[in-house]
Amino acid sequence: MNVPAFLAKRFLFGSRRGLPKTVSLLALFGVALGAASLVVAMGLMSGYRHELAEKLAGTSAEVVAMPQPGANVEEQRAQLRALPNVTAVARTAFAPALLLSSRAPDGVDALVKALELPDGLATTRLLGAVPGLAKSFADLEAKGETPVLLGAGLAKRLGASAGGAIVLETSSAALAAGLAVPARTPLAVAAVVETGFSEVDDGWAVVPLAVFERLAPPGARQGVWEMKLVRPSASGETVAAARKLLGENATVLDWKILNRDLFEALAVQQTLLFVVLTLIVAVAAGTVVSSLVVLLAEKTREVGVLAALGAPPALVARTFRLSGMLLGGTGLALGVSFGILVCFLLTVFRAVRFPPEIAKVYYLSWMPFRPEPLHVFGILAIGFLLVLGASALPARRAARMNPADALRYE
């Protein structure tokens, strides 16, 4: 029989009334609230980081490379497709433009993306998820119309919907020199997409690559190669192989380089948030000291009886340490469970949503909460260490108590 564990349970969960019971409940709920806050905060940061990475990976490939001037396009595509870890290769390009409609006669700024079909649907996964996009583009082009896919936010500002019409206005060198008027091209809206990624939803207009090469300024038509990888984490190998193929001076970038500063900043922010909120758990663990001090005052005579019966000081100290661990551990378990439940509900119901002006800052229209198992384990481990440290002082005091004084205690 584990005597210290038995005594710890008897001391904590025996017939306790009044102040001792109140202090214990406050300690338990304080630890639980601190742990829950830490789980929700870590879930927020992890969910944001993962969702942002997912959206970034869905709108651009893991590796981009500038094409060699004058090279045969199909030959270069085949060479890039043969690189290690590559599953899809497509050309793309971007150019700023102005979109006009009856609701927005003054125009709305947009970023026009060239989409190469069908390969571009594999390298730009969020666009590849639009049902029947390739067929819609092909049907409109067969009718002699110029198709476009609009982000949901951009379409809302234009007052456009699938099947509607807008106008694309592009610039040129002659326009900059004051020698020409802007070129305007009617576009037929093939579809409207809502990805949850504000950069796409609020600013992208996607047209087929062949259309882009007709309408875009000459300097934007060369574009870049996009490569989708089997294992994005192994992008370094593909970058090295692409540079060897295209030349050491070629511009080849992977998603780690393109987004390095952003994700490093998020990692630092998450670490600092973890440290700050751990202080809340530490303060809550401090209430365990108060609870054990009150418990010791209530059980002083029992401690004296144990000592008189021959219980060594180590057994008394271990009893009070276990009492603190039971109290704090219960609070940690309840807090972590509650925090995970809150994260689940906030994510399922998409409770944290942003208006368009805030979504532009965070790049997401809603915030997911996804606590990682490693973070949950870390919260439990640090919480137990804090509770163990908080239990040490009352346990030491109980072990040093004089049996005669304890028996005379009133």
Solvent accessible surface area in square Angstrom, and as a share of the most:
residue,aa,sasa,rsa
1,M,179,0.80
2,N,75,0.39
3,V,63,0.36
4,P,11,0.07
5,A,29,0.23
6,F,88,0.37
7,L,23,0.11
8,A,0,0.00
9,K,109,0.46
10,R,149,0.54
11,F,12,0.05
12,L,12,0.06
13,F,136,0.57
14,G,28,0.27
15,S,96,0.62
16,R,18,0.07
17,R,189,0.69
18,G,54,0.52
19,L,118,0.59
20,P,21,0.13
21,K,105,0.45
22,T,68,0.39
23,V,24,0.14
24,S,10,0.07
25,L,82,0.41
26,L,118,0.59
27,A,0,0.00
28,L,24,0.12
29,F,125,0.52
30,G,24,0.23
31,V,0,0.00
32,A,12,0.09
33,L,125,0.62
34,G,1,0.01
35,A,0,0.00
36,A,6,0.05
37,S,39,0.25
38,L,2,0.01
39,V,1,0.00
40,V,36,0.21
41,A,13,0.10
42,M,3,0.01
43,G,0,0.00
44,L,55,0.27
45,M,13,0.06
46,S,0,0.00
47,G,0,0.00
48,Y,21,0.08
49,R,49,0.18
50,H,73,0.33
51,E,14,0.06
52,L,1,0.00
53,A,34,0.26
54,E,81,0.37
55,K,22,0.09
56,L,31,0.15
57,A,32,0.24
58,G,0,0.00
59,T,7,0.04
60,S,39,0.25
61,A,2,0.02
62,E,8,0.03
63,V,0,0.00
64,V,25,0.14
65,A,1,0.01
66,M,76,0.34
67,P,22,0.14
68,Q,69,0.30
69,P,120,0.75
70,G,88,0.84
71,A,39,0.30
72,N,90,0.46
73,V,60,0.34
74,E,109,0.49
75,E,100,0.45
76,Q,6,0.02
77,R,36,0.13
78,A,63,0.49
79,Q,71,0.31
80,L,0,0.00
81,R,115,0.42
82,A,86,0.67
83,L,21,0.10
84,P,56,0.35
85,N,23,0.12
86,V,10,0.06
87,T,57,0.33
88,A,13,0.10
89,V,6,0.03
90,A,1,0.00
91,R,46,0.17
92,T,4,0.02
93,A,3,0.02
94,F,76,0.32
95,A,4,0.03
96,P,105,0.66
97,A,14,0.11
98,L,45,0.22
99,L,0,0.00
100,L,16,0.08
101,S,19,0.12
102,S,118,0.76
103,R,164,0.60
104,A,14,0.11
105,P,91,0.57
106,D,133,0.69
107,G,21,0.20
108,V,17,0.10
109,D,110,0.57
110,A,10,0.08
111,L,61,0.31
112,V,7,0.04
113,K,1,0.00
114,A,0,0.00
115,L,2,0.01
116,E,20,0.09
117,L,55,0.28
118,P,96,0.60
119,D,51,0.26
120,G,2,0.02
121,L,41,0.21
122,A,52,0.40
123,T,0,0.00
124,T,0,0.00
125,R,93,0.34
126,L,26,0.13
127,L,1,0.00
128,G,32,0.31
129,A,79,0.61
130,V,18,0.10
131,P,124,0.78
132,G,47,0.45
133,L,3,0.02
134,A,37,0.29
135,K,140,0.59
136,S,35,0.23
137,F,0,0.00
138,A,55,0.43
139,D,60,0.31
140,L,28,0.14
141,E,70,0.31
142,A,91,0.71
143,K,150,0.64
144,G,70,0.67
145,E,80,0.36
146,T,18,0.10
147,P,0,0.00
148,V,0,0.00
149,L,1,0.00
150,L,0,0.00
151,G,1,0.01
152,A,26,0.20
153,G,18,0.17
154,L,0,0.00
155,A,4,0.03
156,K,156,0.66
157,R,105,0.38
158,L,1,0.01
159,G,44,0.42
160,A,18,0.14
161,S,70,0.45
162,A,66,0.51
163,G,73,0.70
164,G,27,0.26
165,A,81,0.63
166,I,4,0.02
167,V,48,0.27
168,L,3,0.02
169,E,26,0.11
170,T,14,0.08
171,S,61,0.39
172,S,47,0.30
173,A,85,0.66
174,A,40,0.31
175,L,52,0.26
176,A,95,0.74
177,A,69,0.53
178,G,64,0.61
179,L,145,0.72
180,A,47,0.36
181,V,125,0.72
182,P,49,0.31
183,A,61,0.47
184,R,153,0.56
185,T,27,0.15
186,P,98,0.62
187,L,4,0.02
188,A,13,0.10
189,V,2,0.01
190,A,17,0.13
191,A,18,0.14
192,V,57,0.33
193,V,16,0.09
194,E,133,0.60
195,T,15,0.09
196,G,9,0.09
197,F,1,0.01
198,S,5,0.03
199,E,81,0.36
200,V,1,0.01
201,D,10,0.05
202,D,22,0.11
203,G,17,0.17
204,W,14,0.05
205,A,1,0.00
206,V,2,0.01
207,V,1,0.01
208,P,7,0.04
209,L,17,0.09
210,A,62,0.48
211,V,1,0.01
212,F,3,0.01
213,E,60,0.27
214,R,147,0.53
215,L,31,0.16
216,A,5,0.04
217,P,31,0.19
218,P,96,0.60
219,G,79,0.76
220,A,24,0.19
221,R,85,0.31
222,Q,83,0.37
223,G,14,0.13
224,V,36,0.21
225,W,2,0.01
226,E,5,0.02
227,M,0,0.00
228,K,25,0.11
229,L,11,0.05
230,V,95,0.55
231,R,131,0.48
232,P,54,0.34
233,S,85,0.55
234,A,21,0.16
235,S,0,0.00
236,G,43,0.41
237,E,90,0.40
238,T,0,0.00
239,V,10,0.06
240,A,63,0.49
241,A,24,0.18
242,A,0,0.00
243,R,77,0.28
244,K,171,0.72
245,L,59,0.29
246,L,14,0.07
247,G,30,0.29
248,E,135,0.60
249,N,153,0.79
250,A,25,0.19
251,T,70,0.41
252,V,0,0.00
253,L,54,0.27
254,D,7,0.04
255,W,78,0.27
256,K,86,0.36
257,I,75,0.38
258,L,86,0.43
259,N,28,0.14
260,R,132,0.48
261,D,110,0.57
262,L,61,0.30
263,F,36,0.15
264,E,97,0.44
265,A,60,0.47
266,L,13,0.06
267,A,50,0.38
268,V,89,0.51
269,Q,99,0.44
270,Q,13,0.06
271,T,83,0.48
272,L,109,0.54
273,L,53,0.26
274,F,39,0.16
275,V,79,0.46
276,V,85,0.49
277,L,26,0.13
278,T,20,0.12
279,L,109,0.54
280,I,81,0.41
281,V,3,0.01
282,A,35,0.27
283,V,112,0.64
284,A,8,0.06
285,A,3,0.02
286,G,34,0.33
287,T,50,0.29
288,V,0,0.00
289,V,41,0.23
290,S,57,0.37
291,S,0,0.00
292,L,0,0.00
293,V,55,0.32
294,V,32,0.18
295,L,1,0.00
296,L,5,0.03
297,A,48,0.37
298,E,66,0.30
299,K,26,0.11
300,T,8,0.04
301,R,122,0.44
302,E,75,0.33
303,V,5,0.03
304,G,0,0.00
305,V,70,0.40
306,L,35,0.17
307,A,30,0.23
308,A,67,0.52
309,L,144,0.72
310,G,59,0.57
311,A,21,0.17
312,P,71,0.45
313,P,82,0.52
314,A,74,0.57
315,L,38,0.19
316,V,5,0.03
317,A,10,0.08
318,R,110,0.40
319,T,1,0.01
320,F,1,0.00
321,R,89,0.33
322,L,50,0.25
323,S,0,0.00
324,G,0,0.00
325,M,44,0.20
326,L,62,0.31
327,L,10,0.05
328,G,0,0.00
329,G,11,0.10
330,T,53,0.31
331,G,0,0.00
332,L,0,0.00
333,A,56,0.43
334,L,92,0.46
335,G,1,0.01
336,V,10,0.05
337,S,70,0.45
338,F,118,0.49
339,G,0,0.00
340,I,74,0.37
341,L,92,0.46
342,V,36,0.20
343,C,2,0.01
344,F,119,0.50
345,L,76,0.38
346,L,43,0.21
347,T,28,0.16
348,V,83,0.48
349,F,147,0.61
350,R,106,0.39
351,A,62,0.48
352,V,48,0.28
353,R,151,0.55
354,F,41,0.17
355,P,65,0.41
356,P,87,0.55
357,E,110,0.50
358,I,68,0.34
359,A,4,0.03
360,K,112,0.47
361,V,102,0.58
362,Y,89,0.34
363,Y,82,0.31
364,L,1,0.01
365,S,32,0.21
366,W,21,0.07
367,M,12,0.05
368,P,0,0.00
369,F,16,0.07
370,R,99,0.36
371,P,34,0.21
372,E,35,0.16
373,P,116,0.73
374,L,133,0.66
375,H,40,0.18
376,V,22,0.13
377,F,139,0.58
378,G,20,0.20
379,I,3,0.02
380,L,53,0.26
381,A,40,0.31
382,I,56,0.28
383,G,1,0.01
384,F,78,0.32
385,L,122,0.61
386,L,52,0.26
387,V,0,0.00
388,L,79,0.39
389,G,50,0.48
390,A,15,0.11
391,S,0,0.00
392,A,47,0.36
393,L,120,0.60
394,P,2,0.01
395,A,1,0.00
396,R,134,0.49
397,R,143,0.52
398,A,2,0.02
399,A,23,0.17
400,R,168,0.61
401,M,49,0.22
402,N,78,0.40
403,P,55,0.35
404,A,49,0.38
405,D,75,0.39
406,A,1,0.01
407,L,70,0.35
408,R,163,0.59
409,Y,95,0.36
410,E,173,0.77
